[in-house]
Amino acid sequence: MTEMMKAVRLHAFGGPEVLRYEDAPRPQIAADEVLVRVHAASLNPPDLYLRDGYRALPPGWQPDATFPLILGTDVSGVVAAVGNAVSDFMVGDAVYAMVRFPQAAMTGSGAYAEYVNVAANELALKPTHIDHLHAAGAPMSVLTAWQFLVDLGHDVPNPFQSFAHAPVPLQGKTVLINGAGGGVGHVAVQVAKWQGARVIAVASGKHEQLLRDLGADEFIDYHRVAAETVVHDVDLVMDAVGGPGIERFLRVIRPGGALFLVNPLDFSAHKEAADLGITVSTAQVRSSGKQLAEAARLLDDGTLRIVIDRTFPLARAAAAHQRAAQGSIQGKVVLVV
């Protein structure tokens, strides 16, 4: 008889109301996988995009999904079973992971559930000094900041550009983080600071005290002043917002500097950037247990902090998605399983 669990499933694309908390089959594990009893799972923008059917993408890029599917990539929990080929983890280990990303970005990675199967190489031991809620908020945000700013960590071809993304040395450099209050942004501020940069954080005014506490040397409230009118000669801009108008940041970057785009789809000023001697680059963030293990040390000693905006029980995933859609999130929205 198939063992069952509770999960939040999608039977059609649409708004938050299409998320249904219901019984679902418990996943089976392959030889190289681990079954994780999920304690918490966090929301990320790809969850919202997939729930909506990636309607903002060109038709050829939209998913051909098989319903029902289970959203979510970021989890923290405890190992419930291990595959025959797994030797690095044992039943009872506390672990965290970004599950099957980007491979399952169009089909659902299965994290909004009581159990999820995870490839052992995507998994790392949970930092011991933070709880499951904060650990669940970490993987995608930490891996995005890490792969953009520290080490790409893989040689998979880049779907967004013809060359591999390459982080730049940040010691003694000035870095501007746009969207610094959000899930990726607040981690990027801390990673850049850890790497030795002077950090300018751009976000709405409500985030100022938090971002200064996290190490920002300068704060700009974009509701009050346009960053590109007051900042100049920065070495790197990392934009964690996306959308139209990102080319405005080219004017604040010195020749030889760089613009890193977490969401590159609306950027089209590549010729202008080249004429200015500015490197524009992006990366496809990928699951990595190895990098999460490295980051765990920084989460353990307080070098990196994960900020939680709100928590919701798993059964209220629709309300969590409504909160995420409102914007102006400080850190992460997390589901408690």
C-alpha positions as CSV (number, residue, x, y, z in Angstrom):
1,M,0.0,0.0,0.0
2,T,1.3,3.5,-0.9
3,E,2.3,5.5,2.1
4,M,0.7,9.0,2.1
5,M,1.7,12.4,3.4
6,K,0.2,15.9,3.5
7,A,1.4,18.3,0.7
8,V,0.4,21.5,-1.1
9,R,-0.4,20.6,-4.7
10,L,-1.2,22.4,-7.8
11,H,-3.8,21.0,-10.2
12,A,-3.9,24.0,-12.5
13,F,-1.9,27.2,-12.9
14,G,-3.3,30.4,-11.4
15,G,-3.3,32.6,-8.4
16,P,-2.6,31.6,-4.8
17,E,-6.1,30.1,-4.5
18,V,-5.1,27.2,-6.7
19,L,-2.8,25.8,-4.0
20,R,-4.5,22.8,-2.3
21,Y,-3.4,21.2,1.0
22,E,-4.2,17.5,0.6
23,D,-3.1,14.0,0.8
24,A,-0.3,12.9,-1.7
25,P,1.8,9.8,-2.1
26,R,5.0,9.9,-0.1
27,P,8.0,10.0,-2.5
28,Q,10.2,7.0,-3.1
29,I,13.9,7.4,-3.1
30,A,16.6,6.2,-5.6
31,A,19.9,4.7,-4.6
32,D,21.6,8.1,-4.5
33,E,18.8,9.9,-2.8
34,V,17.8,10.8,0.8
35,L,14.2,11.0,2.1
36,V,13.8,14.2,4.2
37,R,11.1,14.7,6.8
38,V,10.5,18.4,6.1
39,H,10.3,20.7,9.1
40,A,10.2,24.0,7.1
41,A,10.2,25.1,3.5
42,S,10.7,28.7,2.2
43,L,9.2,30.6,-0.7
44,N,11.3,31.8,-3.6
45,P,10.3,33.8,-6.7
46,P,10.4,30.7,-9.0
47,D,7.6,29.1,-6.8
48,L,5.3,32.1,-7.7
49,Y,6.3,32.0,-11.3
50,L,5.6,28.2,-11.7
51,R,2.3,28.5,-9.8
52,D,1.3,31.2,-12.3
53,G,2.5,29.0,-15.3
54,Y,5.5,31.3,-16.0
55,R,3.0,33.6,-17.9
56,A,5.7,36.3,-18.2
57,L,8.0,34.1,-20.3
58,P,7.8,33.7,-24.0
59,P,5.3,30.9,-25.0
60,G,8.1,28.5,-26.0
61,W,9.7,28.8,-22.6
62,Q,6.5,28.1,-20.6
63,P,6.2,24.8,-18.8
64,D,4.4,21.7,-20.2
65,A,3.5,20.5,-16.7
66,T,2.0,17.2,-15.5
67,F,-0.5,17.9,-12.7
68,P,-0.7,17.5,-9.9
69,L,2.7,19.0,-9.0
70,I,4.3,20.2,-5.7
71,L,6.0,23.5,-5.6
72,G,9.1,24.5,-3.5
73,T,12.8,24.0,-3.5
74,D,14.2,25.2,-0.2
75,V,13.9,22.8,2.8
76,S,15.2,22.0,6.2
77,G,14.4,18.8,8.0
78,V,15.6,15.5,9.3
79,V,16.8,12.4,7.3
80,A,14.1,9.7,7.4
81,A,15.7,7.2,5.0
82,V,18.8,6.9,2.8
83,G,19.3,5.2,-0.5
84,N,21.7,2.2,-0.9
85,A,24.4,4.3,-2.5
86,V,24.4,7.1,0.1
87,S,27.2,7.1,2.7
88,D,27.4,10.7,3.7
89,F,24.1,11.0,5.6
90,M,22.4,8.9,8.3
91,V,18.8,8.6,9.5
92,G,18.3,11.3,12.1
93,D,20.7,13.9,10.6
94,A,19.4,17.4,10.4
95,V,19.9,18.7,6.9
96,Y,19.0,21.5,4.5
97,A,18.9,21.7,0.7
98,M,17.8,23.5,-2.5
99,V,16.1,20.6,-4.2
100,R,16.5,19.8,-8.0
101,F,17.1,23.4,-9.1
102,P,16.9,24.4,-11.9
103,Q,16.1,20.9,-13.3
104,A,12.6,20.9,-11.7
105,A,11.9,24.6,-12.0
106,M,9.2,23.9,-14.6
107,T,7.8,20.8,-12.9
108,G,8.0,21.4,-9.2
109,S,10.7,20.2,-6.8
110,G,8.4,18.9,-4.1
111,A,9.3,20.9,-1.0
112,Y,5.8,22.0,0.1
113,A,5.2,18.6,1.7
114,E,5.9,16.5,4.8
115,Y,8.5,14.5,2.9
116,V,10.7,15.2,-0.1
117,N,13.3,13.1,-1.9
118,V,16.7,14.9,-2.4
119,A,19.8,13.8,-4.2
120,A,22.6,13.3,-1.7
121,N,24.9,15.8,-3.5
122,E,22.3,18.6,-3.1
123,L,22.1,18.1,0.6
124,A,24.2,19.5,3.5
125,L,24.1,19.1,7.3
126,K,22.0,21.9,8.8
127,P,23.9,24.6,10.6
128,T,23.7,23.6,14.2
129,H,23.2,27.0,15.7
130,I,20.1,28.1,13.7
131,D,16.7,26.5,13.7
132,H,14.9,24.8,10.8
133,L,12.9,27.9,10.0
134,H,16.1,30.0,9.3
135,A,17.8,27.0,7.7
136,A,14.9,26.6,5.3
137,G,15.2,30.3,4.4
138,A,18.8,30.0,3.4
139,P,19.4,27.7,0.4
140,M,18.4,29.5,-2.7
141,S,19.3,33.0,-1.3
142,V,22.7,31.8,-0.1
143,L,23.5,29.8,-3.2
144,T,22.5,32.7,-5.5
145,A,24.7,35.1,-3.6
146,W,27.5,32.5,-3.4
147,Q,27.5,31.6,-7.1
148,F,27.3,35.2,-8.2
149,L,29.8,36.7,-5.8
150,V,32.1,33.9,-4.5
151,D,32.3,30.8,-6.7
152,L,30.1,29.6,-9.5
153,G,31.0,26.0,-8.5
154,H,29.9,24.2,-11.7
155,D,30.7,24.2,-15.5
156,V,27.2,23.7,-16.8
157,P,26.7,25.9,-19.9
158,N,24.9,29.2,-19.1
159,P,21.4,29.4,-20.7
160,F,21.4,33.2,-20.5
161,Q,24.7,34.1,-22.1
162,S,27.5,32.5,-24.3
163,F,30.1,32.7,-21.6
164,A,30.5,31.3,-18.0
165,H,29.7,33.7,-15.2
166,A,32.8,34.7,-13.2
167,P,32.7,36.3,-9.8
168,V,35.1,39.2,-9.3
169,P,37.4,39.9,-6.3
170,L,35.6,42.1,-3.8
171,Q,38.4,42.9,-1.3
172,G,38.6,46.7,-1.0
173,K,35.9,47.2,-3.8
174,T,32.6,49.1,-3.6
175,V,29.6,47.0,-4.3
176,L,26.0,48.3,-4.7
177,I,23.2,45.8,-4.0
178,N,19.8,46.7,-5.5
179,G,16.9,45.0,-3.8
180,A,18.9,44.6,-0.7
181,G,16.0,44.0,1.6
182,G,14.7,40.8,-0.1
183,G,15.6,37.2,0.2
184,V,18.7,37.3,-2.1
185,G,19.6,40.9,-1.5
186,H,20.0,40.7,2.3
187,V,22.3,37.7,2.0
188,A,24.2,39.3,-0.9
189,V,24.9,42.4,1.4
190,Q,26.4,40.0,4.0
191,V,28.4,37.9,1.5
192,A,29.9,41.0,-0.1
193,K,30.8,42.4,3.3
194,W,32.4,39.1,4.3
195,Q,34.4,39.2,1.0
196,G,35.9,42.6,2.1
197,A,33.7,45.0,0.1
198,R,32.3,48.4,1.0
199,V,28.6,47.9,0.5
200,I,25.9,50.3,-0.6
201,A,22.4,48.9,0.0
202,V,19.4,50.1,-2.1
203,A,16.0,49.2,-0.7
204,S,12.8,50.8,0.7
205,G,13.3,52.9,3.8
206,K,11.7,50.3,6.2
207,H,14.8,48.1,5.6
208,E,17.4,50.6,6.6
209,Q,18.1,49.6,10.2
210,L,18.2,45.9,9.3
211,L,20.6,46.4,6.4
212,R,22.9,48.6,8.5
213,D,22.8,45.9,11.2
214,L,23.8,43.4,8.5
215,G,26.9,45.4,7.5
216,A,25.8,47.9,4.8
217,D,28.1,50.9,4.9
218,E,25.6,53.2,3.1
219,F,21.9,53.0,2.6
220,I,19.8,54.5,-0.2
221,D,16.0,54.6,0.1
222,Y,14.9,54.3,-3.5
223,H,11.5,55.9,-2.6
224,R,13.4,59.1,-1.7
225,V,16.3,59.2,-4.2
226,A,17.3,57.4,-7.4
227,A,20.6,55.7,-6.6
228,E,22.0,56.4,-10.1
229,T,21.8,60.2,-9.3
230,V,23.9,60.1,-6.2
231,V,26.3,57.1,-6.6
232,H,29.3,56.9,-9.0
233,D,32.4,54.9,-9.6
234,V,31.3,51.6,-8.0
235,D,33.1,48.4,-8.9
236,L,30.1,46.2,-9.0
237,V,26.3,46.5,-9.1
238,M,24.4,43.3,-8.2
239,D,20.7,43.8,-9.1
240,A,18.4,41.4,-7.3
241,V,15.2,43.0,-8.6
242,G,15.0,42.7,-12.3
243,G,12.4,44.3,-14.5
244,P,12.7,47.2,-17.0
245,G,15.1,50.1,-16.5
246,I,18.1,48.1,-15.1
247,E,20.4,49.8,-17.6
248,R,20.2,53.0,-15.5
249,F,22.8,51.4,-13.2
250,L,25.4,51.5,-15.9
251,R,26.0,55.1,-15.2
252,V,27.1,54.4,-11.6
253,I,29.8,51.8,-12.5
254,R,33.4,52.7,-13.3
255,P,35.0,51.5,-16.6
256,G,36.2,48.0,-16.0
257,G,33.5,47.4,-13.5
258,A,30.6,44.9,-13.6
259,L,26.8,44.6,-13.5
260,F,25.5,41.3,-12.2
261,L,21.9,40.5,-13.0
262,V,20.0,37.9,-10.9
263,N,17.1,38.3,-13.4
264,P,18.5,39.2,-16.8
265,L,15.4,38.9,-19.0
266,D,14.6,42.6,-19.2
267,F,18.1,43.9,-19.8
268,S,18.9,44.8,-23.4
269,A,21.7,47.5,-23.2
270,H,24.6,45.2,-23.9
271,K,26.1,47.4,-26.5
272,E,26.0,50.4,-24.2
273,A,27.7,48.4,-21.5
274,A,30.4,47.2,-23.8
275,D,31.0,50.8,-25.0
276,L,31.5,51.8,-21.4
277,G,33.9,48.9,-20.7
278,I,31.4,47.3,-18.2
279,T,31.0,43.5,-18.0
280,V,27.3,42.4,-17.8
281,S,26.9,38.9,-16.5
282,T,24.3,36.5,-15.0
283,A,24.3,33.0,-13.7
284,Q,21.8,30.1,-13.5
285,V,21.8,29.2,-9.8
286,R,22.2,25.5,-9.3
287,S,21.7,23.1,-6.3
288,S,25.0,22.4,-4.5
289,G,25.3,20.5,-1.2
290,K,29.1,21.3,-1.2
291,Q,28.5,25.0,-1.3
292,L,25.7,24.8,1.4
293,A,28.2,22.9,3.6
294,E,30.7,25.8,3.1
295,A,28.0,28.4,3.9
296,A,26.8,26.4,6.9
297,R,30.0,27.5,8.7
298,L,29.1,31.2,8.2
299,L,25.5,30.6,9.2
300,D,26.8,28.9,12.3
301,D,29.2,31.6,13.5
302,G,26.8,34.5,12.7
303,T,28.7,35.8,9.7
304,L,25.5,35.2,7.7
305,R,22.0,35.8,9.1
306,I,18.8,34.8,7.5
307,V,15.9,37.2,8.1
308,I,12.4,35.9,8.2
309,D,9.5,38.2,7.1
310,R,6.7,35.9,8.2
311,T,5.9,32.2,8.8
312,F,2.8,30.3,7.8
313,P,1.7,26.7,8.5
314,L,2.0,24.5,5.4
315,A,-1.8,24.3,5.2
316,R,-1.8,28.1,4.6
317,A,0.6,28.1,1.7
318,A,-2.0,30.1,-0.3
319,A,-1.8,32.9,2.3
320,A,2.0,32.7,2.2
321,H,1.9,33.2,-1.6
322,Q,-0.5,36.2,-1.1
323,R,2.0,37.7,1.3
324,A,4.9,37.2,-1.2
325,A,2.9,38.8,-4.0
326,Q,2.4,41.9,-1.9
327,G,6.1,42.7,-2.2
328,S,8.3,44.7,0.1
329,I,9.3,41.5,1.8
330,Q,12.1,41.7,4.4
331,G,14.0,38.5,4.0
332,K,12.1,35.3,3.5
333,V,8.6,33.9,3.9
334,V,8.7,30.4,5.4
335,L,6.2,27.5,5.7
336,V,6.2,25.5,8.9
337,V,5.6,21.8,8.2
